[in-house]
Amino acid sequence: KNCPIYIYVEKKSMSSAQYLLIAKSKSKRPFLLNSGIITENSMLIKEQHYYIIDHNQAKKSGYVLVKFNEGSGHVYMNLVKDVAINEVYFPTETNYTYKGNDTYQGKIIQIESLELEQCEPSCKYLITVIGSSLGYQNSFIYYSITYSNDAKQIHQNIPLHDEIKAGEMHYYRTYFDDTATSLYLSLYCSNGDADIYMN
């Protein structure tokens, strides 16, 4: 039942080789999403993939981002308190609480602090990704899903160094007292290119 599968990779010629090795299986067991980690997957039309987020009440905000690289699909989410999770609690195309909104980055579902007041002391977000179109592909729909929670606090005059992957978004927050008359915010990319937005 839990037998390991061993994989052997060999390069016989003298020159080196670069490769990407991915292991996956077809399973109805939900996949646990961890904050800041991009999960890549593939699916067929009408196939459904299930994901779970354990969200603590102390985490005040966040988002789920699904980016379809090839083909397209839909994203739905339900919020449930701690229960024994089974397939009946996961959202469907006709029975869901939240639906992914189209943006230039992909389909996004925002997790707002008001909704998290229902979590005492924690809750679960149940996510269903459903394939809808292959696009130009004739085999699989390819997508990535990531989850980010809360916003890191930045302090005045203390630079913050961080790293971001393609498709990710990082949230930050900062506070100013009522004597502040102007705000200066700068982003310097030492490698790659990132965009910054502010409310």
Buried (B, 14 or more C-beta within 10 A) or exposed (E): EEEEEEEEEEEEEEEEEEEEEEEEEEEEEBEEBEEEEBBBBBBEBEBBBBBBBEBEBEBBBBBBBBBBBBBBBBBBBBBBEEEEBEEEBBBEEEEBBBEBEEEEBBBBBEBEEEBBEEBEEBBBBBBBBBBBEBEEEEEBBBBBBBBBBBBEEBEEEEEEEEEEEEBBBBEEEBEEEEEEEEEEEEEEEEEEEBEEEEE
